[in-house]
Amino acid sequence: MATQPTGRGRRFIETGERILGHVVAVAVGFVLMVVGLGLGVTMIMLPVGVVVGLVGVGLFVWGLVGHLGKDQ
């Protein structure tokens, strides 16, 4: 039967999850920005490209500064 990590191990896991979440958000946001730029090149897909690009920018910025202002 597996045991729950306690003390330092639990804090290490929580910190790792938090960092990994932000790194993934930055990477996915960057990919969405590039996809939005690619979609925006064609006139037909321009509205979709703008939305995808802005979602990518929001996710990218959240990944960079999403932790600011929170008490740990």
PDB file of N, CA, C and O in Angstrom:
ATOM      1  N   MET A   1       0.843  -1.167   0.000  1.00  0.00           N
ATOM      2  CA  MET A   1       0.000   0.000   0.000  1.00  0.00           C
ATOM      3  C   MET A   1       0.898   1.244   0.000  1.00  0.00           C
ATOM      4  O   MET A   1       1.841   1.337   0.787  1.00  0.00           O
ATOM      5  N   ALA A   2       0.597   2.189  -0.885  1.00  0.00           N
ATOM      6  CA  ALA A   2       1.395   3.411  -1.002  1.00  0.00           C
ATOM      7  C   ALA A   2       1.077   4.363   0.143  1.00  0.00           C
ATOM      8  O   ALA A   2      -0.058   4.438   0.612  1.00  0.00           O
ATOM      9  N   THR A   3       2.073   5.066   0.572  1.00  0.00           N
ATOM     10  CA  THR A   3       1.885   6.042   1.640  1.00  0.00           C
ATOM     11  C   THR A   3       1.928   7.446   1.070  1.00  0.00           C
ATOM     12  O   THR A   3       2.521   7.679   0.016  1.00  0.00           O
ATOM     13  N   GLN A   4       1.309   8.367   1.755  1.00  0.00           N
ATOM     14  CA  GLN A   4       1.316   9.772   1.348  1.00  0.00           C
ATOM     15  C   GLN A   4       2.643  10.400   1.761  1.00  0.00           C
ATOM     16  O   GLN A   4       3.099  10.193   2.885  1.00  0.00           O
ATOM     17  N   PRO A   5       3.276  11.174   0.856  1.00  0.00           N
ATOM     18  CA  PRO A   5       4.501  11.874   1.265  1.00  0.00           C
ATOM     19  C   PRO A   5       4.184  12.945   2.304  1.00  0.00           C
ATOM     20  O   PRO A   5       3.163  13.628   2.217  1.00  0.00           O
ATOM     21  N   THR A   6       5.052  13.078   3.266  1.00  0.00           N
ATOM     22  CA  THR A   6       4.831  14.063   4.321  1.00  0.00           C
ATOM     23  C   THR A   6       6.006  15.010   4.394  1.00  0.00           C
ATOM     24  O   THR A   6       7.102  14.702   3.927  1.00  0.00           O
ATOM     25  N   GLY A   7       5.768  16.162   4.985  1.00  0.00           N
ATOM     26  CA  GLY A   7       6.840  17.114   5.247  1.00  0.00           C
ATOM     27  C   GLY A   7       7.483  17.656   3.990  1.00  0.00           C
ATOM     28  O   GLY A   7       6.817  18.202   3.109  1.00  0.00           O
ATOM     29  N   ARG A   8       8.794  17.494   3.927  1.00  0.00           N
ATOM     30  CA  ARG A   8       9.583  18.053   2.844  1.00  0.00           C
ATOM     31  C   ARG A   8       9.234  17.414   1.495  1.00  0.00           C
ATOM     32  O   ARG A   8       9.225  18.103   0.474  1.00  0.00           O
ATOM     33  N   GLY A   9       8.951  16.129   1.479  1.00  0.00           N
ATOM     34  CA  GLY A   9       8.617  15.445   0.232  1.00  0.00           C
ATOM     35  C   GLY A   9       7.342  15.981  -0.384  1.00  0.00           C
ATOM     36  O   GLY A   9       7.268  16.172  -1.598  1.00  0.00           O
ATOM     37  N   ARG A  10       6.353  16.221   0.428  1.00  0.00           N
ATOM     38  CA  ARG A  10       5.083  16.758  -0.074  1.00  0.00           C
ATOM     39  C   ARG A  10       5.271  18.164  -0.633  1.00  0.00           C
ATOM     40  O   ARG A  10       4.736  18.486  -1.694  1.00  0.00           O
ATOM     41  N   ARG A  11       6.022  18.995   0.067  1.00  0.00           N
ATOM     42  CA  ARG A  11       6.277  20.357  -0.401  1.00  0.00           C
ATOM     43  C   ARG A  11       7.057  20.328  -1.715  1.00  0.00           C
ATOM     44  O   ARG A  11       6.792  21.133  -2.608  1.00  0.00           O
ATOM     45  N   PHE A  12       8.007  19.415  -1.839  1.00  0.00           N
ATOM     46  CA  PHE A  12       8.793  19.281  -3.065  1.00  0.00           C
ATOM     47  C   PHE A  12       7.893  18.889  -4.238  1.00  0.00           C
ATOM     48  O   PHE A  12       8.037  19.430  -5.334  1.00  0.00           O
ATOM     49  N   ILE A  13       6.978  17.964  -4.019  1.00  0.00           N
ATOM     50  CA  ILE A  13       6.053  17.530  -5.070  1.00  0.00           C
ATOM     51  C   ILE A  13       5.125  18.667  -5.472  1.00  0.00           C
ATOM     52  O   ILE A  13       4.894  18.883  -6.662  1.00  0.00           O
ATOM     53  N   GLU A  14       4.593  19.393  -4.502  1.00  0.00           N
ATOM     54  CA  GLU A  14       3.692  20.513  -4.807  1.00  0.00           C
ATOM     55  C   GLU A  14       4.412  21.611  -5.578  1.00  0.00           C
ATOM     56  O   GLU A  14       3.845  22.179  -6.511  1.00  0.00           O
ATOM     57  N   THR A  15       5.638  21.915  -5.208  1.00  0.00           N
ATOM     58  CA  THR A  15       6.412  22.929  -5.919  1.00  0.00           C
ATOM     59  C   THR A  15       6.716  22.475  -7.340  1.00  0.00           C
ATOM     60  O   THR A  15       6.627  23.266  -8.279  1.00  0.00           O
ATOM     61  N   GLY A  16       7.068  21.226  -7.496  1.00  0.00           N
ATOM     62  CA  GLY A  16       7.333  20.684  -8.829  1.00  0.00           C
ATOM     63  C   GLY A  16       6.108  20.730  -9.722  1.00  0.00           C
ATOM     64  O   GLY A  16       6.212  21.062 -10.902  1.00  0.00           O
ATOM     65  N   GLU A  17       4.952  20.400  -9.174  1.00  0.00           N
ATOM     66  CA  GLU A  17       3.711  20.465  -9.950  1.00  0.00           C
ATOM     67  C   GLU A  17       3.405  21.898 -10.373  1.00  0.00           C
ATOM     68  O   GLU A  17       2.978  22.141 -11.501  1.00  0.00           O
ATOM     69  N   ARG A  18       3.623  22.833  -9.470  1.00  0.00           N
ATOM     70  CA  ARG A  18       3.351  24.244  -9.768  1.00  0.00           C
ATOM     71  C   ARG A  18       4.265  24.740 -10.893  1.00  0.00           C
ATOM     72  O   ARG A  18       3.806  25.401 -11.825  1.00  0.00           O
ATOM     73  N   ILE A  19       5.545  24.423 -10.802  1.00  0.00           N
ATOM     74  CA  ILE A  19       6.505  24.848 -11.825  1.00  0.00           C
ATOM     75  C   ILE A  19       6.193  24.184 -13.152  1.00  0.00           C
ATOM     76  O   ILE A  19       6.220  24.838 -14.194  1.00  0.00           O
ATOM     77  N   LEU A  20       5.901  22.903 -13.126  1.00  0.00           N
ATOM     78  CA  LEU A  20       5.588  22.184 -14.360  1.00  0.00           C
ATOM     79  C   LEU A  20       4.337  22.752 -15.023  1.00  0.00           C
ATOM     80  O   LEU A  20       4.281  22.853 -16.249  1.00  0.00           O
ATOM     81  N   GLY A  21       3.348  23.118 -14.239  1.00  0.00           N
ATOM     82  CA  GLY A  21       2.138  23.714 -14.794  1.00  0.00           C
ATOM     83  C   GLY A  21       2.412  25.019 -15.516  1.00  0.00           C
ATOM     84  O   GLY A  21       1.844  25.276 -16.578  1.00  0.00           O
ATOM     85  N   HIS A  22       3.281  25.846 -14.946  1.00  0.00           N
ATOM     86  CA  HIS A  22       3.622  27.117 -15.583  1.00  0.00           C
ATOM     87  C   HIS A  22       4.454  26.902 -16.845  1.00  0.00           C
ATOM     88  O   HIS A  22       4.257  27.596 -17.842  1.00  0.00           O
ATOM     89  N   VAL A  23       5.377  25.952 -16.808  1.00  0.00           N
ATOM     90  CA  VAL A  23       6.203  25.666 -17.989  1.00  0.00           C
ATOM     91  C   VAL A  23       5.322  25.149 -19.129  1.00  0.00           C
ATOM     92  O   VAL A  23       5.499  25.549 -20.280  1.00  0.00           O
ATOM     93  N   VAL A  24       4.391  24.277 -18.817  1.00  0.00           N
ATOM     94  CA  VAL A  24       3.476  23.764 -19.842  1.00  0.00           C
ATOM     95  C   VAL A  24       2.605  24.888 -20.388  1.00  0.00           C
ATOM     96  O   VAL A  24       2.359  24.942 -21.593  1.00  0.00           O
ATOM     97  N   ALA A  25       2.136  25.779 -19.533  1.00  0.00           N
ATOM     98  CA  ALA A  25       1.307  26.899 -19.994  1.00  0.00           C
ATOM     99  C   ALA A  25       2.089  27.809 -20.935  1.00  0.00           C
ATOM    100  O   ALA A  25       1.544  28.269 -21.939  1.00  0.00           O
ATOM    101  N   VAL A  26       3.356  28.077 -20.628  1.00  0.00           N
ATOM    102  CA  VAL A  26       4.178  28.907 -21.507  1.00  0.00           C
ATOM    103  C   VAL A  26       4.384  28.220 -22.852  1.00  0.00           C
ATOM    104  O   VAL A  26       4.270  28.861 -23.897  1.00  0.00           O
ATOM    105  N   ALA A  27       4.684  26.926 -22.839  1.00  0.00           N
ATOM    106  CA  ALA A  27       4.927  26.197 -24.083  1.00  0.00           C
ATOM    107  C   ALA A  27       3.665  26.125 -24.937  1.00  0.00           C
ATOM    108  O   ALA A  27       3.721  26.380 -26.141  1.00  0.00           O
ATOM    109  N   VAL A  28       2.534  25.782 -24.334  1.00  0.00           N
ATOM    110  CA  VAL A  28       1.276  25.686 -25.088  1.00  0.00           C
ATOM    111  C   VAL A  28       0.852  27.068 -25.583  1.00  0.00           C
ATOM    112  O   VAL A  28       0.356  27.194 -26.703  1.00  0.00           O
ATOM    113  N   GLY A  29       1.038  28.088 -24.778  1.00  0.00           N
ATOM    114  CA  GLY A  29       0.712  29.447 -25.206  1.00  0.00           C
ATOM    115  C   GLY A  29       1.533  29.873 -26.408  1.00  0.00           C
ATOM    116  O   GLY A  29       1.010  30.498 -27.330  1.00  0.00           O
ATOM    117  N   PHE A  30       2.819  29.536 -26.404  1.00  0.00           N
ATOM    118  CA  PHE A  30       3.676  29.877 -27.539  1.00  0.00           C
ATOM    119  C   PHE A  30       3.219  29.144 -28.801  1.00  0.00           C
ATOM    120  O   PHE A  30       3.164  29.735 -29.880  1.00  0.00           O
ATOM    121  N   VAL A  31       2.895  27.865 -28.665  1.00  0.00           N
ATOM    122  CA  VAL A  31       2.419  27.096 -29.818  1.00  0.00           C
ATOM    123  C   VAL A  31       1.118  27.686 -30.348  1.00  0.00           C
ATOM    124  O   VAL A  31       0.947  27.797 -31.562  1.00  0.00           O
ATOM    125  N   LEU A  32       0.209  28.061 -29.474  1.00  0.00           N
ATOM    126  CA  LEU A  32      -1.052  28.659 -29.916  1.00  0.00           C
ATOM    127  C   LEU A  32      -0.827  29.999 -30.613  1.00  0.00           C
ATOM    128  O   LEU A  32      -1.527  30.320 -31.573  1.00  0.00           O
ATOM    129  N   MET A  33       0.139  30.779 -30.142  1.00  0.00           N
ATOM    130  CA  MET A  33       0.443  32.047 -30.820  1.00  0.00           C
ATOM    131  C   MET A  33       0.951  31.798 -32.231  1.00  0.00           C
ATOM    132  O   MET A  33       0.557  32.496 -33.166  1.00  0.00           O
ATOM    133  N   VAL A  34       1.819  30.815 -32.391  1.00  0.00           N
ATOM    134  CA  VAL A  34       2.351  30.500 -33.721  1.00  0.00           C
ATOM    135  C   VAL A  34       1.245  29.971 -34.626  1.00  0.00           C
ATOM    136  O   VAL A  34       1.176  30.348 -35.796  1.00  0.00           O
ATOM    137  N   VAL A  35       0.384  29.111 -34.109  1.00  0.00           N
ATOM    138  CA  VAL A  35      -0.741  28.590 -34.890  1.00  0.00           C
ATOM    139  C   VAL A  35      -1.690  29.724 -35.264  1.00  0.00           C
ATOM    140  O   VAL A  35      -2.168  29.778 -36.398  1.00  0.00           O
ATOM    141  N   GLY A  36      -1.966  30.621 -34.339  1.00  0.00           N
ATOM    142  CA  GLY A  36      -2.826  31.767 -34.632  1.00  0.00           C
ATOM    143  C   GLY A  36      -2.225  32.666 -35.693  1.00  0.00           C
ATOM    144  O   GLY A  36      -2.947  33.193 -36.540  1.00  0.00           O
ATOM    145  N   LEU A  37      -0.920  32.846 -35.660  1.00  0.00           N
ATOM    146  CA  LEU A  37      -0.247  33.632 -36.692  1.00  0.00           C
ATOM    147  C   LEU A  37      -0.363  32.960 -38.044  1.00  0.00           C
ATOM    148  O   LEU A  37      -0.608  33.618 -39.055  1.00  0.00           O
ATOM    149  N   GLY A  38      -0.188  31.650 -38.060  1.00  0.00           N
ATOM    150  CA  GLY A  38      -0.328  30.899 -39.312  1.00  0.00           C
ATOM    151  C   GLY A  38      -1.744  30.945 -39.861  1.00  0.00           C
ATOM    152  O   GLY A  38      -1.935  31.071 -41.070  1.00  0.00           O
ATOM    153  N   LEU A  39      -2.728  30.845 -38.995  1.00  0.00           N
ATOM    154  CA  LEU A  39      -4.120  30.908 -39.443  1.00  0.00           C
ATOM    155  C   LEU A  39      -4.483  32.316 -39.905  1.00  0.00           C
ATOM    156  O   LEU A  39      -5.301  32.485 -40.810  1.00  0.00           O
ATOM    157  N   GLY A  40      -3.885  33.310 -39.292  1.00  0.00           N
ATOM    158  CA  GLY A  40      -4.198  34.691 -39.641  1.00  0.00           C
ATOM    159  C   GLY A  40      -3.676  35.110 -41.002  1.00  0.00           C
ATOM    160  O   GLY A  40      -4.093  36.143 -41.526  1.00  0.00           O
ATOM    161  N   VAL A  41      -2.779  34.338 -41.585  1.00  0.00           N
ATOM    162  CA  VAL A  41      -2.228  34.675 -42.901  1.00  0.00           C
ATOM    163  C   VAL A  41      -3.304  34.584 -43.971  1.00  0.00           C
ATOM    164  O   VAL A  41      -3.340  35.407 -44.886  1.00  0.00           O
ATOM    165  N   THR A  42      -4.170  33.604 -43.868  1.00  0.00           N
ATOM    166  CA  THR A  42      -5.234  33.459 -44.861  1.00  0.00           C
ATOM    167  C   THR A  42      -6.423  34.315 -44.449  1.00  0.00           C
ATOM    168  O   THR A  42      -6.739  34.428 -43.265  1.00  0.00           O
ATOM    169  N   MET A  43      -7.067  34.907 -45.422  1.00  0.00           N
ATOM    170  CA  MET A  43      -8.179  35.818 -45.142  1.00  0.00           C
ATOM    171  C   MET A  43      -9.386  35.071 -44.555  1.00  0.00           C
ATOM    172  O   MET A  43     -10.105  35.621 -43.720  1.00  0.00           O
ATOM    173  N   ILE A  44      -9.605  33.844 -44.980  1.00  0.00           N
ATOM    174  CA  ILE A  44     -10.779  33.086 -44.525  1.00  0.00           C
ATOM    175  C   ILE A  44     -10.635  32.707 -43.049  1.00  0.00           C
ATOM    176  O   ILE A  44     -11.610  32.751 -42.297  1.00  0.00           O
ATOM    177  N   MET A  45      -9.434  32.341 -42.641  1.00  0.00           N
ATOM    178  CA  MET A  45      -9.217  31.884 -41.260  1.00  0.00           C
ATOM    179  C   MET A  45      -8.756  33.008 -40.329  1.00  0.00           C
ATOM    180  O   MET A  45      -8.374  32.742 -39.189  1.00  0.00           O
ATOM    181  N   LEU A  46      -8.785  34.242 -40.790  1.00  0.00           N
ATOM    182  CA  LEU A  46      -8.318  35.369 -39.981  1.00  0.00           C
ATOM    183  C   LEU A  46      -9.058  35.493 -38.643  1.00  0.00           C
ATOM    184  O   LEU A  46      -8.400  35.657 -37.616  1.00  0.00           O
ATOM    185  N   PRO A  47     -10.389  35.424 -38.608  1.00  0.00           N
ATOM    186  CA  PRO A  47     -11.062  35.536 -37.293  1.00  0.00           C
ATOM    187  C   PRO A  47     -10.672  34.422 -36.322  1.00  0.00           C
ATOM    188  O   PRO A  47     -10.507  34.662 -35.125  1.00  0.00           O
ATOM    189  N   VAL A  48     -10.526  33.215 -36.841  1.00  0.00           N
ATOM    190  CA  VAL A  48     -10.121  32.093 -35.986  1.00  0.00           C
ATOM    191  C   VAL A  48      -8.679  32.293 -35.524  1.00  0.00           C
ATOM    192  O   VAL A  48      -8.353  32.033 -34.366  1.00  0.00           O
ATOM    193  N   GLY A  49      -7.824  32.753 -36.426  1.00  0.00           N
ATOM    194  CA  GLY A  49      -6.427  32.981 -36.087  1.00  0.00           C
ATOM    195  C   GLY A  49      -6.251  34.032 -35.010  1.00  0.00           C
ATOM    196  O   GLY A  49      -5.401  33.892 -34.131  1.00  0.00           O
ATOM    197  N   VAL A  50      -7.054  35.085 -35.076  1.00  0.00           N
ATOM    198  CA  VAL A  50      -6.970  36.141 -34.064  1.00  0.00           C
ATOM    199  C   VAL A  50      -7.365  35.598 -32.690  1.00  0.00           C
ATOM    200  O   VAL A  50      -6.698  35.873 -31.693  1.00  0.00           O
ATOM    201  N   VAL A  51      -8.440  34.836 -32.646  1.00  0.00           N
ATOM    202  CA  VAL A  51      -8.899  34.269 -31.368  1.00  0.00           C
ATOM    203  C   VAL A  51      -7.877  33.291 -30.811  1.00  0.00           C
ATOM    204  O   VAL A  51      -7.543  33.348 -29.628  1.00  0.00           O
ATOM    205  N   VAL A  52      -7.378  32.396 -31.655  1.00  0.00           N
ATOM    206  CA  VAL A  52      -6.392  31.410 -31.200  1.00  0.00           C
ATOM    207  C   VAL A  52      -5.119  32.118 -30.734  1.00  0.00           C
ATOM    208  O   VAL A  52      -4.541  31.745 -29.714  1.00  0.00           O
ATOM    209  N   GLY A  53      -4.687  33.125 -31.468  1.00  0.00           N
ATOM    210  CA  GLY A  53      -3.494  33.868 -31.077  1.00  0.00           C
ATOM    211  C   GLY A  53      -3.659  34.589 -29.755  1.00  0.00           C
ATOM    212  O   GLY A  53      -2.743  34.587 -28.933  1.00  0.00           O
ATOM    213  N   LEU A  54      -4.812  35.205 -29.534  1.00  0.00           N
ATOM    214  CA  LEU A  54      -5.045  35.905 -28.272  1.00  0.00           C
ATOM    215  C   LEU A  54      -5.152  34.944 -27.094  1.00  0.00           C
ATOM    216  O   LEU A  54      -4.689  35.253 -25.996  1.00  0.00           O
ATOM    217  N   VAL A  55      -5.754  33.794 -27.314  1.00  0.00           N
ATOM    218  CA  VAL A  55      -5.784  32.772 -26.258  1.00  0.00           C
ATOM    219  C   VAL A  55      -4.359  32.328 -25.939  1.00  0.00           C
ATOM    220  O   VAL A  55      -4.012  32.125 -24.776  1.00  0.00           O
ATOM    221  N   GLY A  56      -3.539  32.181 -26.974  1.00  0.00           N
ATOM    222  CA  GLY A  56      -2.144  31.813 -26.772  1.00  0.00           C
ATOM    223  C   GLY A  56      -1.383  32.867 -25.985  1.00  0.00           C
ATOM    224  O   GLY A  56      -0.594  32.536 -25.101  1.00  0.00           O
ATOM    225  N   VAL A  57      -1.615  34.133 -26.301  1.00  0.00           N
ATOM    226  CA  VAL A  57      -0.953  35.213 -25.566  1.00  0.00           C
ATOM    227  C   VAL A  57      -1.382  35.200 -24.101  1.00  0.00           C
ATOM    228  O   VAL A  57      -0.552  35.348 -23.203  1.00  0.00           O
ATOM    229  N   GLY A  58      -2.669  35.025 -23.867  1.00  0.00           N
ATOM    230  CA  GLY A  58      -3.153  34.977 -22.486  1.00  0.00           C
ATOM    231  C   GLY A  58      -2.558  33.831 -21.697  1.00  0.00           C
ATOM    232  O   GLY A  58      -2.159  34.000 -20.545  1.00  0.00           O
ATOM    233  N   LEU A  59      -2.497  32.662 -22.320  1.00  0.00           N
ATOM    234  CA  LEU A  59      -1.922  31.496 -21.646  1.00  0.00           C
ATOM    235  C   LEU A  59      -0.424  31.681 -21.411  1.00  0.00           C
ATOM    236  O   LEU A  59       0.093  31.301 -20.360  1.00  0.00           O
ATOM    237  N   PHE A  60       0.263  32.257 -22.377  1.00  0.00           N
ATOM    238  CA  PHE A  60       1.699  32.515 -22.251  1.00  0.00           C
ATOM    239  C   PHE A  60       1.983  33.483 -21.099  1.00  0.00           C
ATOM    240  O   PHE A  60       2.869  33.243 -20.279  1.00  0.00           O
ATOM    241  N   VAL A  61       1.232  34.561 -21.048  1.00  0.00           N
ATOM    242  CA  VAL A  61       1.433  35.559 -19.986  1.00  0.00           C
ATOM    243  C   VAL A  61       1.069  34.977 -18.628  1.00  0.00           C
ATOM    244  O   VAL A  61       1.769  35.227 -17.647  1.00  0.00           O
ATOM    245  N   TRP A  62      -0.009  34.208 -18.554  1.00  0.00           N
ATOM    246  CA  TRP A  62      -0.368  33.580 -17.287  1.00  0.00           C
ATOM    247  C   TRP A  62       0.739  32.631 -16.823  1.00  0.00           C
ATOM    248  O   TRP A  62       1.045  32.567 -15.633  1.00  0.00           O
ATOM    249  N   GLY A  63       1.336  31.897 -17.762  1.00  0.00           N
ATOM    250  CA  GLY A  63       2.422  30.999 -17.400  1.00  0.00           C
ATOM    251  C   GLY A  63       3.623  31.731 -16.838  1.00  0.00           C
ATOM    252  O   GLY A  63       4.327  31.212 -15.972  1.00  0.00           O
ATOM    253  N   LEU A  64       3.858  32.945 -17.335  1.00  0.00           N
ATOM    254  CA  LEU A  64       4.997  33.723 -16.846  1.00  0.00           C
ATOM    255  C   LEU A  64       4.730  34.410 -15.520  1.00  0.00           C
ATOM    256  O   LEU A  64       5.588  34.394 -14.637  1.00  0.00           O
ATOM    257  N   VAL A  65       3.562  35.014 -15.360  1.00  0.00           N
ATOM    258  CA  VAL A  65       3.297  35.845 -14.181  1.00  0.00           C
ATOM    259  C   VAL A  65       2.063  35.405 -13.405  1.00  0.00           C
ATOM    260  O   VAL A  65       1.563  36.176 -12.587  1.00  0.00           O
ATOM    261  N   GLY A  66       1.560  34.214 -13.625  1.00  0.00           N
ATOM    262  CA  GLY A  66       0.345  33.751 -12.980  1.00  0.00           C
ATOM    263  C   GLY A  66       0.464  33.559 -11.488  1.00  0.00           C
ATOM    264  O   GLY A  66      -0.552  33.505 -10.795  1.00  0.00           O
ATOM    265  N   HIS A  67       1.663  33.456 -10.979  1.00  0.00           N
ATOM    266  CA  HIS A  67       1.866  33.218  -9.551  1.00  0.00           C
ATOM    267  C   HIS A  67       2.030  34.490  -8.747  1.00  0.00           C
ATOM    268  O   HIS A  67       2.041  34.440  -7.518  1.00  0.00           O
ATOM    269  N   LEU A  68       2.157  35.624  -9.403  1.00  0.00           N
ATOM    270  CA  LEU A  68       2.411  36.872  -8.686  1.00  0.00           C
ATOM    271  C   LEU A  68       1.193  37.278  -7.863  1.00  0.00           C
ATOM    272  O   LEU A  68       0.058  37.134  -8.316  1.00  0.00           O
ATOM    273  N   GLY A  69       1.426  37.777  -6.670  1.00  0.00           N
ATOM    274  CA  GLY A  69       0.359  38.262  -5.816  1.00  0.00           C
ATOM    275  C   GLY A  69      -0.272  37.205  -4.937  1.00  0.00           C
ATOM    276  O   GLY A  69      -1.166  37.517  -4.150  1.00  0.00           O
ATOM    277  N   LYS A  70       0.168  35.965  -5.048  1.00  0.00           N
ATOM    278  CA  LYS A  70      -0.394  34.900  -4.219  1.00  0.00           C
ATOM    279  C   LYS A  70       0.542  34.625  -3.049  1.00  0.00           C
ATOM    280  O   LYS A  70       1.763  34.595  -3.203  1.00  0.00           O
ATOM    281  N   ASP A  71      -0.043  34.427  -1.901  1.00  0.00           N
ATOM    282  CA  ASP A  71       0.755  34.044  -0.733  1.00  0.00           C
ATOM    283  C   ASP A  71       0.987  32.555  -0.778  1.00  0.00           C
ATOM    284  O   ASP A  71       0.078  31.775  -1.064  1.00  0.00           O
ATOM    285  N   GLN A  72       2.202  32.172  -0.495  1.00  0.00           N
ATOM    286  CA  GLN A  72       2.549  30.744  -0.548  1.00  0.00           C
ATOM    287  C   GLN A  72       2.332  30.115   0.792  1.00  0.00           C
ATOM    288  O   GLN A  72       2.565  28.918   0.958  1.00  0.00           O
TER     289      GLN A  72
END
